[in-house]
Amino acid sequence: MPKHVRVSLANKCQILFGAAVVIILTAALAVVWVRMNALVRQEQHENARNLANAWLSDMIQLGGALLTFDEMNRQENLDQGLTLTLIRKDEFDLASNNDNFVGKAILNFETLPESTEYAKPIVNERGEHYYRYARAIRHSDLYKIRGGVEAGFEAALNSKIINNPLEMVLLIRLRSDLAQKQLLFNRIYIIVAGLFACLLAIGVFYYITKRIILSPVRVLRDTAEQVAAGDLNIRSDINTGDEFERLSVVFNQMLENLKSNEDQLRGINKSLDLKLGELAETNVALFEANKLKGEFLANVSHELRTPLNSIVGFAELLTETIKEYQDDKSDKRRRFLANIIQSSRQLLDLINDLLDLAKIEAGRMDIRVGKMSLADTGEGLINLIRPQADQKQIKLTLRIPSSIPLIETDAGKFQQIIFNFLSNAVKFTPPEGSITLSASPFTPDPDGEPTHVRVSVADTGPGIPKDHQKKIFEKFTQLDQTHTREHSGTGLGLTISLELASLLHSELDLESEVGKGSTFSLLIPIVFEGELEQAVVSTPDGPTAQLPEAPDAPEPPELPEAANVTEASAASPQSPTQA
């Protein structure tokens, strides 16, 4: 939303230019005003001085115009336009007390021997303007006064005067009504001229700003408003031959570029729409393919489990049957049957891992929470993995204190995670190594009660490099990726363990150093705080497609009674990794 303009540019220019004109003219006329007052006062001062000099030089005879201080004090002849008063030395004190102007003049003359004049314009009670002038008459000036020689001042003239004291003061008062009228008329002329000059300057500035500045700005503003409304075909037309015209040219070039870019963006948007449609179709196809993959994986997994269970069952049945026969081929047959059983179980474990992963990605892994004893569960897992460990002469150690309380969790999922840890430890630990299954209480708050239990599986294997410790939790990832790798497996065990730990609201931790073994830990809460419903797991690739329910596996073929017993034994989970 555009911001509201409080003062337009035109008003700003008019206000600023008008204020500048008023200030400049006022300053200029103030100088004239002050100078005119000074000239009028100077003229009055010159008139009074000339009059005093003429009287002192005996060039004029004033007669009755010359008053004594007593006559002036009696305020006689005050309405005359010119008044001269002669104050003698013996009248200085009386005159100073009765007339402030006279007192200041006498003080000035006595303080400054070189001072001879003192003047000041005054206005009386009736508003009449006068100019008062005081002239010092010192001892050396007495001979100038008419009759001074006859009065005996000739000796003083011819003698060397060391002191020149003040003898008299001549006061002149000039009525300045005419000067005041002239001053008034001059002031009126100045004010009228100033007002006329202000109006003329404001008018000129208004025309200049409107014609040269504001008109191009309005054109650019109107053009910009239409561009903001979406019209990119409009162009500004300014022909002033200055920076505004240059700005107009640049503005039009900008509009050309915007129009060109808009056309390009429209073309790109059209191509993007086509690509988006293609991507949508591809996404649908990928979704269908992923759905088919899930269905195929679920169906194949279930379909393969049934014949594999039959193979394991028949192989174990044959193994029991061969025990009754002793000939040259019995040992060879038992070895072949053992290989069949081992390979079938490995393939069955692989299928179970794939089926678990499919269930997790489809969000169909159920959680059944119940109380579980860590000590009993750990002992069972150790006994389950012991045959594999004994083959490599690996020492198994169980360290689970009896003080650890019962844990509220899904026992099957917990056993599957820990068994994966134990299975990997047995697989990668060299012969005559050691594996330790331990548990310890854990609390985030050192002063609080334990809220979690850390279950750890430590081995003395080769260890895992730092840069591979995160990769081993990815799908189908193993440290040895060559076709001739020493240890078999699909690389799904830790991935499934990580997802199962998330379902149990637990965390996995790995501490490993090359050459010193590895420690896989599960930090599981003592009390399960999650919902006892079907959990949905998000994969790194985003939400996965929901897999359909796999069809039920067909019934296995009927076996003899002994075979059924063996098959039941074979079909039972050999490890918690089976579904």
Secondary structure, DSSP 8 states (H G I E B T S, - for coil): -----SS-HHHHHHHHHHHHHHHHHHHHHHHHHHHHHHHHHHHHHHHHHHHHHHHHTT----GGGEEEHHHHHTTTTTTSSEEEEEEEGGGHHHHHHH-HHHHHHHHHHHH-TT--EEEEEEE-TT--EEEEEEEEEEGGGGGGSTTTTTTT-HHHHHS--S---EEEEEEEEEE-HHHHHHHHHHHHHHHHHHHHHHHHHHHHHHHHIIIIIIHHHHHHHHHHHHHHTT--S-------SSHHHHHHHHHHHHHHHHHHHHHHHHHHHHHHHHHHHHHHHHHHHHHHHHHHHHHHHHHHHHHHHHHHHHHHHHHHHHHHHHTT--STTHHHHHHHHHHHHHHHHHHHHHHHHHHHHHHHHHT-B----EEE-HHHHHHHHHHHHHHHHHHTT-EEEEE--TTS--EEE-HHHHHHHHHHHHHHHHHHS-TT-EEEEEEEEE-SSTTS---EEEEEEEE-S----GGGTTGGGSTT--S--STT-SS---S-HHHHHHHHHHHTT-EEEEEEETTTEEEEEEEEESS--S-SS-B---BTTBS-----------------HHHHHHHHHHHS-SSTT--
